């Protein structure tokens, strides 16, 4: 993480690898709250920020909600989602660069999905409408979409999708965005539309499988020094504080 999360994000990933999903939710919660309180050196979370570093805090709260759902502790997932929505709406007062309000509205919809709350579809429609309205004020939607805020808003759906794609990248950057950056509003509104179609189903499948994949870090196919003790793969993923199997997120063994 590029924010001051106290190591909780890595600890959450380690817990995912151990299949300790409630512990992962706890660690994501602690990391998210810490980032929201003090994102980076010299950065006030309640001041305008063109990069939107607080997004990484919101993302950890969102990942916490999903982890709690997978752990079977739905009330905790709901409470974390409600907390995330409240924080997100508060930050809408200060993150006022073109397109940021729409991205925060996208987060609200994501929290509704993760927490099993009503109204996610309407929330995604609201985010798409906000993107469309902001389009004329956005100079480069590609650059905006790579800022920390937008990257954080894309991270959880990518992570959840990995568990259903043998650890591969199931949702790419280009899948989340439109094909014509000369139309910034539509280019970015595609994020909300694709999530409306796919995020709930991905979360439900993770819950049914009882498995939440680790996020993708640095990966290598055919590593000669590590092998997964569970599935036998030697495709690896450096995530958290360990070397994980890229396929099933199990900690690998040295060979």
C-alpha positions as a printed NumPy array, in Angstrom:
array([[  0.   ,   0.   ,   0.   ],
       [  1.125,   3.564,  -0.654],
       [ -0.668,   4.921,   2.392],
       [ -0.012,   4.822,   6.136],
       [ -2.042,   1.733,   6.982],
       [  0.233,   0.364,   9.709],
       [  0.785,  -2.935,   7.907],
       [ -2.832,  -4.012,   8.335],
       [ -3.397,  -4.522,   4.605],
       [ -0.56 ,  -7.048,   4.379],
       [ -1.807,  -8.733,   7.543],
       [ -5.265,  -8.992,   5.989],
       [ -3.798, -10.654,   2.903],
       [ -1.89 , -13.084,   5.121],
       [ -5.18 , -13.938,   6.834],
       [ -6.857, -14.529,   3.468],
       [ -4.073, -16.951,   2.591],
       [ -4.726, -18.807,   5.862],
       [ -8.476, -18.872,   5.041],
       [ -9.113, -16.838,   8.207],
       [-11.651, -14.532,   6.626],
       [-13.064, -12.849,   9.711],
       [ -9.527, -12.021,  10.818],
       [ -8.901, -10.624,   7.344],
       [-11.998,  -8.472,   7.714],
       [-10.736,  -7.192,  11.053],
       [ -7.344,  -6.307,   9.613],
       [ -8.836,  -4.608,   6.572],
       [-11.08 ,  -2.637,   8.932],
       [ -8.149,  -1.449,  11.025],
       [ -6.145,  -0.531,   7.934],
       [ -9.046,   1.302,   6.354],
       [ -9.768,   3.379,   9.423],
       [ -6.106,   4.257,   9.807],
       [ -5.8  ,   5.423,   6.192],
       [ -8.962,   7.496,   6.433],
       [ -7.632,   9.171,   9.573],
       [ -4.117,   9.887,   8.29 ],
       [ -3.634,   8.872,   4.633],
       [ -0.085,  10.063,   3.947],
       [  2.574,  12.257,   5.496],
       [  1.343,  15.846,   5.488],
       [ -2.001,  15.034,   3.857],
       [ -5.227,  16.185,   5.533],
       [ -8.011,  13.713,   4.675],
       [-10.574,  16.497,   4.897],
       [ -8.86 ,  18.707,   2.333],
       [ -9.178,  18.554,  -1.468],
       [ -6.808,  16.031,  -3.009],
       [ -6.581,  15.547,  -6.768],
       [ -5.18 ,  12.039,  -6.303],
       [ -7.743,  10.907,  -3.743],
       [ -5.495,   8.885,  -1.468],
       [ -8.334,   8.273,   0.996],
       [ -9.725,   5.895,  -1.629],
       [ -7.311,   3.252,  -0.382],
       [ -8.911,   3.515,   3.045],
       [-12.383,   3.112,   1.579],
       [-11.158,   0.135,  -0.418],
       [ -9.967,  -1.615,   2.714],
       [-13.355,  -1.115,   4.374],
       [-14.982,  -2.508,   1.233],
       [-12.677,  -5.528,   1.214],
       [-13.477,  -5.999,   4.907],
       [-17.181,  -6.19 ,   4.138],
       [-16.59 ,  -8.832,   1.463],
       [-14.288, -10.818,   3.765],
       [-16.942, -10.821,   6.488],
       [-19.53 , -12.058,   3.988],
       [-17.249, -14.921,   2.967],
       [-16.629, -15.685,   6.65 ],
       [-20.392, -16.009,   7.159],
       [-20.675, -13.077,   9.56 ],
       [-23.165, -11.069,   7.538],
       [-24.102,  -8.612,  10.33 ],
       [-20.487,  -7.455,  10.499],
       [-20.404,  -7.073,   6.72 ],
       [-23.518,  -4.926,   6.869],
       [-22.116,  -2.734,   9.616],
       [-18.852,  -2.273,   7.732],
       [-20.778,  -1.323,   4.58 ],
       [-22.86 ,   1.224,   6.485],
       [-19.657,   2.647,   7.956],
       [-18.084,   2.822,   4.496],
       [-21.082,   4.574,   2.981],
       [-21.109,   7.156,   5.77 ],
       [-17.395,   7.867,   5.312],
       [-17.722,   7.995,   1.53 ],
       [-20.552,  10.518,   1.634],
       [-18.61 ,  12.654,   4.076],
       [-15.633,  12.761,   1.711],
       [-17.902,  13.867,  -1.128],
       [-17.837,  17.277,   0.567],
       [-14.105,  17.713,  -0.011],
       [-13.044,  15.604,  -2.995],
       [-14.412,  17.977,  -5.574],
       [-12.11 ,  17.568,  -8.593],
       [-14.047,  16.681, -11.78 ],
       [-15.189,  13.071, -11.668],
       [-14.246,  12.399,  -8.043],
       [-17.796,  12.759,  -6.756],
       [-18.943,  10.186,  -9.297],
       [-16.213,   7.776,  -8.202],
       [-17.291,   8.164,  -4.599],
       [-20.875,   7.465,  -5.678],
       [-19.516,   4.295,  -7.307],
       [-18.012,   3.346,  -3.932],
       [-21.413,   3.825,  -2.286],
       [-22.924,   1.316,  -4.708],
       [-20.059,  -1.118,  -4.09 ],
       [-20.623,  -0.933,  -0.334],
       [-24.301,  -1.695,  -0.843],
       [-23.382,  -4.852,  -2.767],
       [-20.728,  -5.941,  -0.275],
       [-23.004,  -5.399,   2.713],
       [-26.088,  -6.966,   1.157],
       [-27.961,  -3.659,   1.341],
       [-30.832,  -2.554,  -0.86 ],
       [-30.538,   0.036,  -3.585],
       [-27.248,  -0.907,  -5.253],
       [-28.677,  -0.734,  -8.759],
       [-29.996,   2.787,  -8.26 ],
       [-26.669,   3.784,  -6.681],
       [-24.755,   2.584,  -9.739],
       [-27.186,   4.489, -11.961],
       [-26.508,   7.592,  -9.869],
       [-22.75 ,   7.148, -10.292],
       [-23.109,   6.738, -14.057],
       [-25.233,   9.885, -14.245],
       [-22.634,  11.794, -12.231],
       [-19.899,  10.68 , -14.605],
       [-21.961,  11.8  , -17.572],
       [-22.583,  15.194, -15.973],
       [-18.885,  15.654, -15.176],
       [-17.686,  14.639, -18.618],
       [-17.178,  18.106, -20.088],
       [-14.953,  19.109, -17.161],
       [-12.64 ,  16.077, -17.429],
       [ -9.596,  16.696, -19.605],
       [ -8.112,  13.186, -19.593],
       [-10.316,  10.348, -18.383],
       [ -7.459,   7.865, -18.811],
       [ -5.247,   9.84 , -16.414],
       [ -8.096,  10.289, -13.953],
       [ -8.852,   6.569, -14.023],
       [ -5.289,   5.781, -12.924],
       [ -5.323,   8.018,  -9.82 ],
       [ -5.293,   6.328,  -6.388],
       [ -9.002,   7.038,  -5.829],
       [-10.1  ,   5.383,  -9.063],
       [ -7.628,   2.542,  -8.699],
       [ -8.961,   1.834,  -5.229],
       [-12.532,   1.795,  -6.515],
       [-11.533,  -0.86 ,  -9.065],
       [ -9.448,  -3.018,  -6.724],
       [-12.087,  -5.04 ,  -4.888],
       [-14.054,  -6.24 ,  -7.903],
       [-10.744,  -7.303,  -9.486],
       [ -9.767,  -9.171,  -6.317],
       [-13.086, -10.978,  -5.967],
       [-13.067, -11.95 ,  -9.651],
       [ -9.635, -13.601,  -9.341],
       [-11.074, -16.333,  -7.143],
       [-13.327, -17.458,  -9.951],
       [-10.71 , -17.267, -12.701],
       [ -7.986, -19.592, -11.41 ],
       [ -6.117, -16.593, -10.056],
       [ -5.868, -14.819, -13.389],
       [ -6.865, -11.209, -14.053],
       [-10.551, -11.669, -14.762],
       [-11.452,  -7.975, -14.921],
       [ -8.932,  -5.729, -16.618],
       [ -8.636,  -1.962, -16.674],
       [-10.026,  -1.884, -20.209],
       [-13.032,  -3.986, -19.133],
       [-14.03 ,  -1.308, -16.646],
       [-13.842,   1.621, -19.041],
       [-15.456,   2.61 , -22.284],
       [-13.767,   2.373, -25.661],
       [-13.799,   6.087, -26.553],
       [-11.85 ,   8.39 , -24.199],
       [-12.867,  11.366, -26.32 ],
       [-16.231,  10.998, -24.572],
       [-15.049,  11.194, -20.936],
       [-18.484,  10.869, -19.352],
       [-19.348,   7.633, -21.137],
       [-15.784,   6.34 , -20.83 ],
       [-15.972,   6.545, -17.034],
       [-19.668,   5.743, -16.631],
       [-18.862,   2.298, -18.03 ],
       [-17.239,   1.536, -14.658],
       [-20.557,   1.848, -12.864],
       [-22.46 ,  -0.029, -15.549],
       [-20.135,  -3.026, -15.628],
       [-20.129,  -3.241, -11.836],
       [-23.921,  -3.111, -11.805],
       [-23.895,  -6.137, -14.085],
       [-21.172,  -8.177, -12.42 ],
       [-20.167,  -7.248,  -8.878],
       [-23.098,  -8.777,  -6.997],
       [-22.746, -12.104,  -8.8  ],
       [-19.022, -12.218,  -8.133],
       [-19.529, -11.56 ,  -4.414],
       [-22.295, -14.162,  -4.208],
       [-20.063, -16.764,  -5.874],
       [-17.209, -16.002,  -3.46 ],
       [-19.625, -16.431,  -0.548],
       [-20.942, -19.697,  -1.971],
       [-17.392, -20.981,  -2.514],
       [-16.269, -19.811,   0.916],
       [-13.155, -18.359,  -0.683],
       [-11.833, -14.841,  -1.214],
       [ -8.65 , -14.667,  -3.269],
       [ -5.719, -12.536,  -2.265],
       [ -5.236,  -9.425,  -4.389],
       [ -2.777,  -9.763,  -7.228],
       [  0.666,  -8.404,  -6.457],
       [  3.821,  -9.202,  -8.395],
       [  3.38 , -12.527, -10.158],
       [  5.554, -15.07 , -11.911],
       [  4.601, -18.104, -13.966],
       [  6.664, -21.257, -13.55 ],
       [  8.726, -20.179, -10.543],
       [ 11.459, -22.772,  -9.952],
       [ 11.81 , -22.315,  -6.2  ],
       [  8.223, -22.332,  -4.907],
       [  5.344, -24.774,  -5.229],
       [  1.826, -24.759,  -3.816],
       [  1.275, -27.548,  -1.272],
       [ -2.449, -27.502,  -2.016],
       [ -2.804, -27.522,  -5.815],
       [  0.784, -28.135,  -6.935],
       [  1.103, -24.977,  -9.027],
       [  4.412, -23.136,  -9.287],
       [  2.798, -19.905, -10.52 ],
       [  3.332, -17.463,  -7.677],
       [  1.978, -14.188,  -6.346],
       [  3.972, -11.93 ,  -4.025],
       [  1.196, -10.502,  -1.843],
       [  0.983,  -9.698,   1.833],
       [  4.189, -10.787,   3.548],
       [  4.488, -14.184,   1.858],
       [  4.803, -15.849,  -1.536],
       [  1.34 , -17.15 ,  -2.39 ],
       [  0.071, -19.513,  -5.016],
       [ -1.25 , -17.421,  -7.872],
       [ -3.993, -19.985,  -8.448],
       [ -5.501, -20.558,  -5.004],
       [ -3.764, -18.002,  -2.719],
       [ -2.246, -20.694,  -0.5  ],
       [  1.208, -19.903,   0.946],
       [  3.794, -21.703,  -1.17 ],
       [  6.621, -23.948,  -0.017],
       [ 10.236, -23.613,  -1.099],
       [ 11.551, -26.483,  -3.19 ]])
